[in-house]
Each structure stands twice: as structure tokens, then as C-alpha cells.
Amino acid sequence: MEWPINNSSYKSKRTVQPVLFHLPIPHLVIISSLLPIFATIFCIIWSILYNFQEANHTHCNVYNFFPSVSSTISHFAPQKYIWRICIALHCGPRFFIAISYYKFHTSRNVGTHKTIYKCLVVLNTVLHIMELIGLITLSYVSSTENYRIHESMFILFIISSILYMLLTCFLIGYGKTIELTKQEKKSLNLKVYLVLFKISMFLISLYFFYRHNNYCEPRVYSVFSVLEYVIIFTNILFHATLYCDIPSFCFTICDSYLVDNGKKHH
């Protein structure tokens, strides 16, 4: 088979439309956010309805009314299967979003501090990917199968996500050489609120986790569990603010000719 050697000949011989897939970023954000939200709510409700005693059991053997994240997503079927499927579908687009955010940040002119800024952007992208790796691993390796790996990946997920959120807020505020638009200010303010809220919830959850392990009080572990879910939903909302950052962009599978032509006219 003879392949066309230039763009003009390719255009004349084209039998496939140049754009095969087109999805606006706001739609992608909604889909990728709804997947973990649905999975979390499903796992909670199903565990309470059908696995209440087992899901709330701890080494303390005291009464608890709300199951932990690790219990609902990894110990029982069909919860663990629903969770893993949704997280797999959720994380695929998130890797593309991580790279997109890298281009989003590095496209800005920050003057003399460009080298330092770019290093921070690289670090931010690495933190984003580390968060995803932690989430995927703790989802597929349960605490009963390998507690050390599950615990390590949970710590990786929490620490990398908090650092990523803090650094993202800094980069968006620092990377703008001109005044932020009204929508950009709204997005940044929401990000700052969410990261501060998440940190405060995380610190409070550590307090209740300490009380549970050291005093074995009734219902204390359930309070810790509720805070876990609050942290999860806060994390989802933070990543959903991409909706406000690049609302006019889209995820597209198209002919490379269109990309090259777009670069020439940029």
C-alpha cells in the first residue's frame, strides 16, 4: 500500500473524517467526577444494608454505625468490584488531565523566574501522578490482602494530594502575569477553600483515629470514617475545578494535520 507523502495529497485521498472524537473538557470533568462519587455512595449504602455488622467490626469490638473507606471498597462484593471499575474508568482521563495541566501552567510567561516556575510545575505533575498511583494501588490491594502496601498507598495518596492541591493554588496565583479574570479568581478561591478544608478534616480525622486505637471508644471509629468520606468528596471537588480553568478546551482525537496546522497559525 502506498501512503500519501504530503498533506495536500492526503487531504485529497481522505476517506475518514478528520475529527473522530470530540469531548468538551467540562463534560469530561463531570463524567470523571461522577464515577468516584457514584462508587463511594454505592459502597456506603450497600455495606450498610447488607454487611452492616462485618463492615463496622474493628479490633476493639465496640459499637460503630458507619463503615470505613477501606472496609466498604475492598472487603465485600459487589462493592469492591463496582469501586475498582469506577476508579479504573476515572483514572484513565485523569492521567491525560495531569499532562494537560502541565501544558496549562508552562504556557504562561512568568518572566525571570521561568526556570524555578517550570521545576515547580514538573513537581506538581509528579505529585498528581503519584496521587493517582496511590489511589489505584489502594483500590486494588485491600488491607486484608496486604496491609502494609494498602497503608503505604493510602499515605502516598493523602500526602501527594494535599501537596498537589497546595502547589496548584500557588502556581495559578503566581503564574498569572496579568490580573486574574472573575472566573479564574472564583476557581482559585474555591481551590484554596477546598485545600484548607481538606487539611483541617484530615487533622481532625487523625485525632479520632488516635482515640480509636488507644481508647477503643464506641462510635469514635465511625466519626473517623465519616471524615474519610468528607476528605474523598473534597478531593473530587478540587479536581472538578478544572471545569472553571479551561472551559473552552476539549479532548479530541483528530488528524495530526489539523494539529500541525493549528500550531502554524498560533
BAZALUM-760626 format. One record per atom (N, C-alpha, C): atom name; z, y, x; residue in one letter. Coordinates in steps of 0.02 Angstrom, whole numbers, padded with zeros to 5 digits. Atoms other than C-alpha are relative to their C-alpha. Layout:
% residues N
CA, Z, Y, X, A
...
//
This chain:
% residues 266
N, 00000, -00060, 00042, M
CA, 00000, 00000, 00000, M
C, 00000, 00062, 00044, M
N, 00004, -00061, -00040, E
CA, -00046, 00172, 00067, E
C, 00043, 00054, -00032, E
N, -00045, -00051, 00025, W
CA, 00089, 00305, 00050, W
C, -00031, 00069, 00010, W
N, 00026, -00068, -00008, P
CA, 00042, 00489, 00022, P
C, 00030, 00033, 00062, P
N, -00022, -00028, -00064, I
CA, 00055, 00590, 00183, I
C, 00022, 00072, -00006, I
N, -00025, -00068, 00008, N
CA, 00092, 00762, 00113, N
C, 00020, 00012, -00072, N
N, -00027, -00014, 00066, N
CA, 00173, 00844, -00036, N
C, -00054, 00010, -00053, N
N, 00052, -00014, 00049, S
CA, 00012, 00901, -00119, S
C, -00033, -00064, -00025, S
N, 00030, 00063, 00021, S
CA, -00064, 00727, -00118, S
C, 00049, -00041, -00041, S
N, -00051, 00037, 00038, Y
CA, 00100, 00655, -00179, Y
C, 00004, 00026, -00072, Y
N, -00004, -00030, 00067, K
CA, 00104, 00777, -00324, K
C, -00059, -00022, -00044, K
N, 00059, 00019, 00039, S
CA, -00073, 00729, -00375, S
C, 00002, -00073, -00020, S
N, -00003, 00071, 00014, K
CA, -00033, 00543, -00370, K
C, 00064, -00020, -00038, K
N, -00065, 00016, 00030, R
CA, 00139, 00556, -00452, R
C, -00008, -00031, -00069, R
N, -00001, 00032, 00066, T
CA, 00167, 00437, -00596, T
C, 00071, 00000, -00029, T
N, -00070, -00003, 00022, V
CA, 00357, 00461, -00607, V
C, 00020, 00073, -00003, V
N, -00021, -00070, 00007, Q
CA, 00434, 00622, -00670, Q
C, 00047, 00018, 00058, Q
N, -00037, -00020, -00060, P
CA, 00516, 00723, -00528, P
C, 00076, -00003, -00007, P
N, -00072, 00003, 00012, V
CA, 00690, 00727, -00607, V
C, 00016, -00062, -00041, V
N, -00015, 00063, 00034, L
CA, 00757, 00554, -00651, L
C, 00067, 00002, -00036, L
N, -00067, -00003, 00030, F
CA, 00937, 00600, -00691, F
C, 00027, 00070, 00009, F
N, -00026, -00069, -00002, H
CA, 01022, 00765, -00732, H
C, 00064, 00003, -00041, H
N, -00064, -00004, 00035, L
CA, 01206, 00788, -00774, L
C, 00036, 00063, 00023, L
N, -00037, -00061, -00019, P
CA, 01291, 00960, -00776, P
C, 00070, -00017, 00026, P
N, -00066, 00012, -00030, I
CA, 01449, 00968, -00670, I
C, 00056, 00003, -00052, I
N, -00053, 00000, 00052, P
CA, 01558, 01018, -00821, P
C, 00004, -00066, -00038, P
N, 00000, 00065, 00035, H
CA, 01504, 00857, -00909, H
C, 00028, -00055, 00045, H
N, -00025, 00050, -00048, L
CA, 01539, 00755, -00751, L
C, 00076, 00005, 00006, L
N, -00072, -00011, -00004, V
CA, 01712, 00833, -00739, V
C, 00036, -00028, -00061, V
N, -00031, 00025, 00062, I
CA, 01752, 00792, -00920, I
C, 00002, -00076, 00000, I
N, 00003, 00073, 00000, I
CA, 01695, 00611, -00902, I
C, 00049, -00029, 00051, I
N, -00043, 00027, -00052, S
CA, 01786, 00582, -00737, S
C, 00074, 00013, -00014, S
N, -00070, -00015, 00018, S
CA, 01945, 00661, -00808, S
C, 00024, -00044, -00057, S
N, -00019, 00041, 00058, L
CA, 01944, 00564, -00971, L
C, 00013, -00073, 00017, L
N, -00009, 00070, -00019, L
CA, 01933, 00396, -00883, L
C, 00072, -00016, 00020, L
N, -00070, 00015, -00017, P
CA, 02106, 00402, -00798, P
C, 00048, 00019, -00056, P
N, -00043, -00019, 00056, I
CA, 02181, 00491, -00949, I
C, 00002, -00057, -00051, I
N, 00003, 00056, 00047, F
CA, 02122, 00352, -01065, F
C, 00037, -00061, 00028, F
N, -00031, 00059, -00031, A
CA, 02177, 00216, -00942, A
C, 00076, 00006, 00000, A
N, -00073, -00011, -00003, T
CA, 02351, 00292, -00922, T
C, 00031, -00008, -00069, T
N, -00027, 00003, 00068, I
CA, 02381, 00314, -01109, I
C, -00004, -00071, -00027, I
N, 00008, 00069, 00023, F
CA, 02314, 00140, -01147, F
C, 00054, -00045, 00031, F
N, -00049, 00043, -00034, C
CA, 02427, 00058, -01016, C
C, 00070, 00013, -00025, C
N, -00067, -00016, 00025, I
CA, 02581, 00150, -01079, I
C, 00010, -00031, -00069, I
N, -00008, 00023, 00069, I
CA, 02553, 00110, -01263, I
C, 00000, -00077, -00003, I
N, 00004, 00073, 00003, W
CA, 02503, -00072, -01234, W
C, 00062, -00033, 00030, W
N, -00060, 00028, -00032, S
CA, 02650, -00103, -01118, S
C, 00062, 00007, -00044, S
N, -00057, -00011, 00045, I
CA, 02774, -00029, -01241, I
C, -00004, -00046, -00061, I
N, 00008, 00042, 00060, L
CA, 02702, -00126, -01388, L
C, 00007, -00074, 00014, L
N, 00005, 00073, -00011, Y
CA, 02678, -00296, -01307, Y
C, 00038, -00026, 00061, Y
N, -00037, 00023, -00060, N
CA, 02776, -00300, -01142, N
C, 00061, 00043, 00013, N
N, -00053, -00050, -00008, F
CA, 02923, -00187, -01175, F
C, 00056, -00024, 00046, F
N, -00056, 00024, -00039, Q
CA, 03062, -00294, -01101, Q
C, -00019, -00010, 00073, Q
N, 00022, 00014, -00069, E
CA, 02965, -00351, -00947, E
C, -00019, 00064, 00036, E
N, 00023, -00062, -00032, A
CA, 02890, -00179, -00913, A
C, 00058, 00046, 00019, A
N, -00058, -00043, -00013, N
CA, 03061, -00094, -00918, N
C, 00053, -00034, 00043, N
N, -00050, 00036, -00040, H
CA, 03151, -00225, -00814, H
C, 00001, 00026, 00072, H
N, -00009, -00019, -00071, T
CA, 03221, -00171, -00645, T
C, 00054, -00043, 00031, T
N, -00050, 00041, -00034, H
CA, 03335, -00247, -00515, H
C, 00071, 00017, -00023, H
N, -00066, -00020, 00023, C
CA, 03481, -00152, -00594, C
C, 00021, -00035, -00065, C
N, -00015, 00032, 00064, N
CA, 03468, -00246, -00760, N
C, 00036, 00046, -00049, N
N, -00028, -00047, 00048, V
CA, 03510, -00090, -00860, V
C, -00056, 00021, -00049, V
N, 00049, -00018, 00051, Y
CA, 03425, -00020, -01015, Y
C, -00045, 00057, 00022, Y
N, 00049, -00053, -00010, N
CA, 03266, 00081, -00993, N
C, -00048, 00001, -00058, N
N, 00043, -00007, 00060, F
CA, 03149, 00147, -01127, F
C, -00073, 00016, 00016, F
N, 00068, -00019, -00017, F
CA, 02993, 00196, -01030, F
C, -00021, -00034, 00065, F
N, 00020, 00038, -00059, P
CA, 02896, 00088, -00906, P
C, -00030, 00044, 00055, P
N, 00026, -00038, -00057, S
CA, 02847, 00148, -00733, S
C, -00076, -00009, 00006, S
N, 00073, 00004, -00011, V
CA, 02668, 00176, -00675, V
C, -00019, -00067, 00031, V
N, 00017, 00063, -00034, S
CA, 02668, 00026, -00557, S
C, 00007, -00059, -00047, S
N, -00010, 00055, 00048, S
CA, 02732, -00085, -00698, S
C, -00058, -00003, -00050, S
N, 00052, 00000, 00053, T
CA, 02602, -00032, -00828, T
C, -00070, -00014, 00027, T
N, 00069, 00006, -00024, I
CA, 02449, -00030, -00715, I
C, -00014, -00063, 00039, I
N, 00013, 00056, -00045, S
CA, 02473, -00186, -00611, S
C, 00033, -00066, -00017, S
N, -00037, 00061, 00014, H
CA, 02589, -00315, -00689, H
C, -00026, -00041, -00059, H
N, 00018, 00034, 00062, F
CA, 02512, -00357, -00856, F
C, -00074, 00007, -00016, F
N, 00069, -00002, 00025, A
CA, 02344, -00399, -00934, A
C, 00003, 00014, -00075, A
N, 00062, -00026, -00032, P
CA, 02239, -00320, -01006, P
C, 00008, 00067, 00034, P
N, -00010, -00068, -00027, Q
CA, 02319, -00159, -00941, Q
C, -00029, 00008, 00070, Q
N, 00023, -00008, -00069, K
CA, 02282, -00191, -00758, K
C, -00076, -00002, 00006, K
N, 00073, 00003, -00003, Y
CA, 02100, -00232, -00794, Y
C, -00031, 00065, -00026, Y
N, 00024, -00064, 00026, I
CA, 02073, -00077, -00900, I
C, 00010, 00055, 00051, I
N, -00015, -00051, -00051, W
CA, 02157, 00030, -00766, W
C, -00049, -00005, 00058, W
N, 00043, 00009, -00058, R
CA, 02054, -00043, -00624, R
C, -00073, 00019, -00015, R
N, 00069, -00017, 00020, I
CA, 01889, -00025, -00718, I
C, -00008, 00076, -00005, I
N, 00004, -00073, 00008, C
CA, 01925, 00156, -00764, C
C, 00006, 00037, 00066, C
N, -00008, -00033, -00065, I
CA, 01983, 00202, -00589, I
C, -00063, -00010, 00043, I
N, 00062, 00012, -00037, A
CA, 01828, 00121, -00513, A
C, -00055, 00048, -00023, A
N, 00050, -00046, 00028, L
CA, 01716, 00222, -00629, L
C, 00017, 00073, 00015, L
N, -00023, -00068, -00013, H
CA, 01820, 00378, -00599, H
C, -00010, 00021, 00073, H
N, 00001, -00018, -00071, C
CA, 01822, 00371, -00408, C
C, -00071, 00006, 00028, C
N, 00068, -00006, -00024, G
CA, 01634, 00349, -00387, G
C, -00024, 00072, 00003, G
N, 00019, -00071, -00002, P
CA, 01592, 00528, -00439, P
C, 00045, 00043, 00043, P
N, -00047, -00041, -00039, R
CA, 01748, 00592, -00350, R
C, -00019, 00004, 00073, R
N, 00022, -00003, -00069, F
CA, 01676, 00546, -00180, F
C, -00057, 00051, 00008, F
N, 00053, -00050, -00001, F
CA, 01521, 00650, -00220, F
C, 00029, 00070, -00008, F
N, -00032, -00065, 00010, I
CA, 01633, 00791, -00280, I
C, 00034, 00024, 00064, I
N, -00033, -00017, -00064, A
CA, 01730, 00786, -00115, A
C, -00050, 00031, 00048, A
N, 00052, -00026, -00045, I
CA, 01569, 00812, -00016, I
C, -00027, 00066, -00028, I
N, 00025, -00062, 00031, S
CA, 01511, 00945, -00140, S
C, 00047, 00058, 00013, S
N, -00049, -00052, -00014, Y
CA, 01672, 01042, -00116, Y
C, -00004, 00022, 00073, Y
N, 00009, -00018, -00071, Y
CA, 01642, 01035, 00073, Y
C, -00057, 00052, 00006, Y
N, 00057, -00047, -00001, K
CA, 01472, 01120, 00047, K
C, 00018, 00065, -00036, K
N, -00022, -00059, 00039, F
CA, 01551, 01239, -00080, F
C, 00039, 00048, 00044, F
N, -00042, -00042, -00043, H
CA, 01680, 01301, 00046, H
C, -00039, 00026, 00060, H
N, 00034, -00020, -00062, T
CA, 01568, 01304, 00201, T
C, -00059, 00047, -00012, T
N, 00055, -00046, 00015, S
CA, 01432, 01404, 00112, S
C, 00023, 00072, -00001, S
N, -00026, -00068, 00003, R
CA, 01545, 01555, 00115, R
C, 00004, 00031, 00069, R
N, -00003, -00037, -00063, N
CA, 01542, 01688, 00250, N
C, 00070, 00029, 00008, N
N, -00069, -00023, -00011, V
CA, 01717, 01715, 00320, V
C, 00007, 00040, 00064, V
N, -00001, -00043, -00058, G
CA, 01669, 01819, 00471, G
C, 00022, -00034, 00064, G
N, -00019, 00023, -00067, T
CA, 01755, 01795, 00639, T
C, 00042, -00063, -00001, T
N, -00043, 00060, 00004, H
CA, 01869, 01655, 00578, H
C, -00038, -00061, -00025, H
N, 00042, 00053, 00028, K
CA, 01724, 01542, 00534, K
C, 00018, -00069, 00027, K
N, -00015, 00065, -00031, T
CA, 01770, 01403, 00658, T
C, 00064, -00030, -00027, T
N, -00064, 00023, 00026, I
CA, 01951, 01391, 00602, I
C, -00007, -00019, -00073, I
N, 00010, 00013, 00072, Y
CA, 01898, 01400, 00420, Y
C, -00036, -00066, -00011, Y
N, 00038, 00062, 00008, K
CA, 01772, 01260, 00441, K
C, 00042, -00061, 00017, K
N, -00045, 00055, -00018, C
CA, 01903, 01150, 00526, C
C, 00047, -00015, -00058, C
N, -00044, 00009, 00058, L
CA, 02018, 01178, 00377, L
C, -00038, -00033, -00059, L
N, 00041, 00030, 00052, V
CA, 01876, 01133, 00259, V
C, -00010, -00075, 00013, V
N, 00007, 00071, -00019, V
CA, 01847, 00970, 00355, V
C, 00064, -00037, -00015, V
N, -00065, 00031, 00014, L
CA, 02033, 00932, 00345, L
C, 00010, -00009, -00075, L
N, -00007, 00003, 00072, N
CA, 02030, 00970, 00159, N
C, -00041, -00058, -00030, N
N, 00043, 00054, 00023, T
CA, 01886, 00849, 00132, T
C, 00029, -00068, 00018, T
N, -00033, 00063, -00022, V
CA, 01976, 00713, 00232, V
C, 00059, -00015, -00045, V
N, -00057, 00009, 00044, L
CA, 02132, 00739, 00126, L
C, -00022, -00024, -00069, L
N, 00028, 00020, 00065, H
CA, 02028, 00724, -00032, H
C, -00020, -00074, 00000, H
N, 00022, 00070, -00006, I
CA, 01952, 00559, 00027, I
C, 00060, -00046, 00009, I
N, -00060, 00040, -00009, M
CA, 02123, 00495, 00084, M
C, 00037, -00010, -00066, M
N, -00030, 00005, 00067, E
CA, 02191, 00531, -00090, E
C, -00035, -00054, -00041, E
N, 00038, 00050, 00037, L
CA, 02051, 00427, -00165, L
C, 00012, -00070, 00026, L
N, -00013, 00066, -00030, I
CA, 02078, 00284, -00042, I
C, 00069, -00026, -00021, I
N, -00067, 00019, 00021, G
CA, 02264, 00284, -00084, G
C, 00001, -00022, -00073, G
N, 00002, 00016, 00072, L
CA, 02228, 00284, -00272, L
C, -00034, -00067, -00012, L
N, 00037, 00062, 00010, I
CA, 02101, 00143, -00261, I
C, 00042, -00060, 00023, I
N, -00038, 00056, -00029, T
CA, 02211, 00033, -00150, T
C, 00062, -00016, -00041, T
N, -00060, 00015, 00040, L
CA, 02372, 00053, -00251, L
C, -00018, -00027, -00069, L
N, 00022, 00026, 00065, S
CA, 02271, 00015, -00408, S
C, -00018, -00073, 00003, S
N, 00024, 00069, -00006, Y
CA, 02203, -00149, -00341, Y
C, 00049, -00046, 00036, Y
N, -00052, 00040, -00032, V
CA, 02353, -00206, -00237, V
C, 00066, 00016, -00034, V
N, -00060, -00014, 00038, S
CA, 02504, -00221, -00351, S
C, 00062, -00007, 00044, S
N, -00063, 00003, -00037, S
CA, 02685, -00204, -00295, S
C, 00026, -00071, 00005, S
N, -00022, 00070, -00003, T
CA, 02715, -00388, -00335, T
C, -00041, -00041, 00050, T
N, 00043, 00036, -00047, E
CA, 02568, -00445, -00228, E
C, 00017, 00018, 00072, E
N, -00017, -00023, -00068, N
CA, 02608, -00338, -00075, N
C, 00034, 00067, -00008, N
N, -00039, -00060, 00013, Y
CA, 02748, -00212, -00097, Y
C, -00011, 00054, 00053, Y
N, 00007, -00048, -00054, R
CA, 02726, -00131, 00074, R
C, -00065, 00039, -00005, R
N, 00065, -00034, 00006, I
CA, 02542, -00094, 00051, I
C, -00001, 00046, -00061, I
N, -00002, -00040, 00062, H
CA, 02568, -00033, -00128, H
C, 00042, 00063, 00011, H
N, -00044, -00057, -00013, E
CA, 02712, 00080, -00074, E
C, -00033, 00049, 00049, E
N, 00032, -00043, -00050, S
CA, 02617, 00146, 00078, S
C, -00058, 00039, -00030, S
N, 00057, -00034, 00031, M
CA, 02463, 00186, -00025, M
C, 00022, 00051, -00052, M
N, -00027, -00049, 00047, F
CA, 02569, 00273, -00157, F
C, 00022, 00062, 00038, F
N, -00021, -00057, -00041, I
CA, 02646, 00382, -00021, I
C, -00060, 00038, 00026, I
N, 00062, -00032, -00023, L
CA, 02473, 00415, 00051, L
C, -00032, 00042, -00056, L
N, 00029, -00034, 00058, F
CA, 02410, 00463, -00122, F
C, 00037, 00065, -00016, F
N, -00041, -00059, 00018, I
CA, 02554, 00583, -00159, I
C, -00005, 00054, 00053, I
N, -00001, -00050, -00054, I
CA, 02561, 00668, 00011, I
C, -00068, 00033, 00009, I
N, 00067, -00027, -00010, S
CA, 02373, 00687, 00033, S
C, -00022, 00043, -00059, S
N, 00020, -00039, 00058, S
CA, 02350, 00750, -00145, S
C, 00035, 00068, -00001, S
N, -00036, -00064, -00002, I
CA, 02486, 00884, -00126, I
C, -00029, 00045, 00054, I
N, 00029, -00041, -00055, L
CA, 02417, 00942, 00042, L
C, -00070, 00024, -00018, L
N, 00067, -00019, 00021, Y
CA, 02241, 00942, -00029, Y
C, 00003, 00057, -00050, Y
N, -00006, -00052, 00051, M
CA, 02295, 01048, -00177, M
C, 00020, 00066, 00031, M
N, -00023, -00061, -00034, L
CA, 02386, 01174, -00066, L
C, -00057, 00031, 00041, L
N, 00053, -00024, -00044, L
CA, 02242, 01187, 00057, L
C, -00060, 00026, -00041, L
N, 00054, -00023, 00043, T
CA, 02113, 01204, -00083, T
C, 00014, 00071, -00026, T
N, -00019, -00066, 00024, C
CA, 02207, 01353, -00155, C
C, -00008, 00052, 00056, C
N, 00006, -00046, -00057, F
CA, 02214, 01433, 00018, F
C, -00073, 00015, 00015, F
N, 00070, -00008, -00018, L
CA, 02029, 01404, 00053, L
C, -00038, 00043, -00051, L
N, 00035, -00039, 00051, I
CA, 01970, 01476, -00112, I
C, 00019, 00073, 00004, I
N, -00022, -00069, -00006, G
CA, 02075, 01632, -00091, G
C, -00023, 00033, 00064, G
N, 00018, -00026, -00066, Y
CA, 02036, 01653, 00094, Y
C, -00075, 00004, 00010, Y
N, 00073, 00005, -00012, G
CA, 01852, 01606, 00086, G
C, -00041, 00052, -00035, G
N, 00038, -00052, 00036, K
CA, 01803, 01747, -00030, K
C, 00003, 00066, 00038, K
N, 00002, -00064, -00036, T
CA, 01747, 01899, 00070, T
C, -00008, 00058, -00048, T
N, 00003, -00052, 00051, I
CA, 01720, 01993, -00092, I
C, 00051, -00018, -00054, I
N, -00051, 00011, 00051, E
CA, 01835, 02011, -00242, E
C, -00020, -00059, -00046, E
N, 00012, 00057, 00045, L
CA, 01854, 01856, -00350, L
C, -00021, 00024, -00069, L
N, 00018, -00015, 00069, T
CA, 01771, 01856, -00519, T
C, 00058, -00018, -00046, T
N, -00053, 00015, 00049, K
CA, 01876, 01844, -00677, K
C, 00010, -00075, -00007, K
N, -00004, 00073, 00007, Q
CA, 01835, 01659, -00694, Q
C, 00030, -00032, 00062, Q
N, -00026, 00027, -00063, E
CA, 01872, 01625, -00510, E
C, 00075, 00013, 00006, E
N, -00071, -00016, 00000, K
CA, 02040, 01713, -00525, K
C, 00039, -00046, -00047, K
N, -00032, 00044, 00049, K
CA, 02081, 01611, -00679, K
C, 00007, -00071, 00028, K
N, -00001, 00067, -00029, S
CA, 02035, 01449, -00589, S
C, 00051, -00005, 00056, S
N, -00048, 00000, -00056, L
CA, 02136, 01495, -00434, L
C, 00072, 00003, -00025, L
N, -00068, -00006, 00028, N
CA, 02289, 01547, -00535, N
C, 00023, -00066, -00031, N
N, -00017, 00064, 00030, L
CA, 02282, 01384, -00631, L
C, 00014, -00052, 00053, L
N, -00011, 00047, -00055, K
CA, 02268, 01285, -00469, K
C, 00069, 00011, 00031, K
N, -00065, -00016, -00031, V
CA, 02419, 01374, -00394, V
C, 00057, -00023, -00046, V
N, -00051, 00021, 00048, Y
CA, 02521, 01344, -00552, Y
C, 00008, -00076, 00000, Y
N, -00001, 00073, 00003, L
CA, 02474, 01160, -00556, L
C, 00031, -00031, 00063, L
N, -00027, 00030, -00062, V
CA, 02514, 01126, -00373, V
C, 00075, 00014, 00006, V
N, -00072, -00014, -00002, L
CA, 02683, 01213, -00385, L
C, 00038, -00042, -00051, L
N, -00031, 00043, 00051, F
CA, 02722, 01119, -00545, F
C, 00004, -00072, 00023, F
N, 00000, 00069, -00024, K
CA, 02672, 00954, -00466, K
C, 00052, -00011, 00054, K
N, -00050, 00006, -00054, I
CA, 02780, 00984, -00312, I
C, 00071, -00002, -00030, I
N, -00067, -00002, 00031, S
CA, 02931, 01028, -00421, S
C, 00014, -00065, -00037, S
N, -00009, 00063, 00035, M
CA, 02905, 00874, -00530, M
C, 00011, -00058, 00048, M
N, -00007, 00052, -00051, F
CA, 02887, 00765, -00375, F
C, 00071, 00000, 00029, F
N, -00068, -00005, -00029, L
CA, 03051, 00829, -00301, L
C, 00053, -00022, -00050, L
N, -00047, 00022, 00052, I
CA, 03142, 00804, -00466, I
C, -00003, -00075, -00009, I
N, 00008, 00072, 00008, S
CA, 03071, 00628, -00480, S
C, 00035, -00038, 00057, S
N, -00035, 00031, -00057, L
CA, 03138, 00587, -00306, L
C, 00075, -00002, -00012, L
N, -00071, -00002, 00016, Y
CA, 03311, 00639, -00364, Y
C, 00019, -00057, -00048, Y
N, -00014, 00053, 00048, F
CA, 03305, 00520, -00513, F
C, -00012, -00069, 00030, F
N, 00012, 00064, -00034, F
CA, 03233, 00381, -00405, F
C, 00060, -00018, 00044, F
N, -00060, 00010, -00042, Y
CA, 03380, 00404, -00285, Y
C, 00059, -00022, -00044, Y
N, -00055, 00018, 00045, R
CA, 03504, 00397, -00429, R
C, -00008, -00071, -00026, R
N, 00013, 00068, 00025, H
CA, 03423, 00240, -00498, H
C, 00018, -00052, 00052, H
N, -00010, 00050, -00053, N
CA, 03428, 00147, -00332, N
C, 00072, -00004, 00023, N
N, -00068, -00001, -00027, N
CA, 03605, 00199, -00287, N
C, 00054, -00009, -00052, N
N, -00052, 00003, 00051, Y
CA, 03697, 00204, -00453, Y
C, -00018, -00046, -00059, Y
N, 00021, 00046, 00053, C
CA, 03595, 00093, -00571, C
C, 00023, 00022, -00069, C
N, -00019, -00027, 00065, E
CA, 03624, 00205, -00721, E
C, -00053, -00015, -00053, E
N, 00048, 00012, 00054, P
CA, 03544, 00166, -00889, P
C, -00046, 00061, -00011, P
N, 00050, -00050, 00020, R
CA, 03385, 00264, -00934, R
C, -00022, 00046, 00057, R
N, 00018, -00044, -00055, V
CA, 03378, 00352, -00765, V
C, -00070, -00017, 00027, V
N, 00065, 00020, -00026, Y
CA, 03229, 00250, -00706, Y
C, -00056, 00019, -00049, Y
N, 00048, -00021, 00050, S
CA, 03141, 00292, -00869, S
C, -00018, 00074, 00007, S
N, 00014, -00071, -00013, V
CA, 03160, 00478, -00832, V
C, -00046, 00007, 00060, V
N, 00044, 00001, -00059, F
CA, 03084, 00445, -00661, F
C, -00071, -00020, -00020, F
N, 00065, 00024, 00022, S
CA, 02942, 00352, -00746, S
C, -00039, 00053, -00038, S
N, 00032, -00054, 00037, V
CA, 02906, 00495, -00866, V
C, -00027, 00053, 00048, V
N, 00021, -00050, -00049, L
CA, 02897, 00614, -00719, L
C, -00061, -00024, 00040, L
N, 00059, 00028, -00033, E
CA, 02773, 00497, -00634, E
C, -00064, 00015, -00040, E
N, 00058, -00013, 00042, Y
CA, 02655, 00516, -00781, Y
C, -00017, 00074, -00004, Y
N, 00011, -00072, -00001, V
CA, 02679, 00704, -00783, V
C, -00039, 00019, 00064, V
N, 00034, -00013, -00063, I
CA, 02625, 00706, -00600, I
C, -00072, -00023, -00003, I
N, 00069, 00026, 00006, I
CA, 02472, 00599, -00639, I
C, -00043, 00048, -00040, I
N, 00040, -00045, 00042, F
CA, 02413, 00714, -00779, F
C, -00010, 00068, 00033, F
N, 00008, -00063, -00037, T
CA, 02445, 00868, -00672, T
C, -00054, -00006, 00053, T
N, 00051, 00013, -00051, N
CA, 02338, 00792, -00535, N
C, -00070, -00001, -00031, N
N, 00064, 00003, 00035, I
CA, 02198, 00757, -00659, I
C, -00023, 00070, -00019, I
N, 00017, -00068, 00020, L
CA, 02204, 00935, -00724, L
C, -00022, 00043, 00059, L
N, 00019, -00039, -00060, F
CA, 02196, 01007, -00548, F
C, -00072, -00015, 00019, F
N, 00068, 00018, -00019, H
CA, 02038, 00910, -00507, H
C, -00050, 00023, -00054, H
N, 00045, -00021, 00054, A
CA, 01965, 00960, -00676, A
C, -00017, 00074, 00004, A
N, 00016, -00071, -00007, T
CA, 01969, 01144, -00623, T
C, -00067, 00011, 00034, T
N, 00068, -00005, -00025, L
CA, 01804, 01107, -00537, L
C, -00047, 00025, -00055, L
N, 00038, -00024, 00059, Y
CA, 01738, 01142, -00712, Y
C, -00010, 00075, 00003, Y
N, 00003, -00074, -00004, C
CA, 01776, 01327, -00680, C
C, -00032, 00024, 00065, C
N, 00024, -00022, -00066, D
CA, 01722, 01332, -00497, D
C, -00076, 00002, 00005, D
N, 00073, 00003, -00005, I
CA, 01540, 01279, -00511, I
C, -00030, -00021, -00067, I
N, 00022, 00020, 00067, P
CA, 01498, 01278, -00698, P
C, -00075, -00006, -00009, P
N, 00073, 00000, 00009, S
CA, 01312, 01308, -00673, S
C, -00035, -00054, 00042, S
N, 00030, 00052, -00042, F
CA, 01285, 01164, -00549, F
C, -00007, -00065, -00039, F
N, 00012, 00063, 00034, C
CA, 01227, 00990, -00593, C
C, -00008, -00056, 00052, C
N, 00012, 00060, -00041, F
CA, 01220, 00814, -00522, F
C, -00068, -00027, -00019, F
N, 00069, 00016, 00015, T
CA, 01037, 00768, -00508, T
C, -00029, -00051, 00048, T
N, 00041, 00045, -00041, I
CA, 00928, 00626, -00445, I
C, -00073, 00023, -00009, I
N, 00066, -00030, 00006, C
CA, 00761, 00706, -00407, C
C, -00042, -00013, 00062, C
N, 00046, 00006, -00056, D
CA, 00610, 00705, -00293, D
C, 00022, 00045, 00057, D
N, -00020, -00040, -00058, S
CA, 00651, 00765, -00117, S
C, -00044, 00062, 00008, S
N, 00045, -00058, -00003, Y
CA, 00502, 00882, -00133, Y
C, 00031, 00060, -00034, Y
N, -00033, -00055, 00036, L
CA, 00600, 00986, -00259, L
C, 00057, 00029, 00041, L
N, -00055, -00023, -00042, V
CA, 00749, 00995, -00141, V
C, -00026, 00041, 00058, V
N, 00029, -00036, -00057, D
CA, 00643, 01046, 00009, D
C, -00030, 00067, -00022, D
N, 00031, -00061, 00026, N
CA, 00550, 01174, -00096, N
C, 00054, 00051, -00019, N
N, -00055, -00044, 00018, G
CA, 00714, 01244, -00159, G
C, 00032, 00032, 00061, G
N, -00028, -00026, -00062, K
CA, 00780, 01264, 00019, K
C, -00044, 00056, 00028, K
N, 00047, -00049, -00027, K
CA, 00623, 01361, 00068, K
C, 00006, 00067, -00037, K
N, -00004, -00060, 00040, H
CA, 00649, 01484, -00074, H
C, 00071, 00028, -00005, H
N, -00070, -00022, 00003, H
CA, 00837, 01501, -00048, H
C, 00010, 00062, 00044, H
//
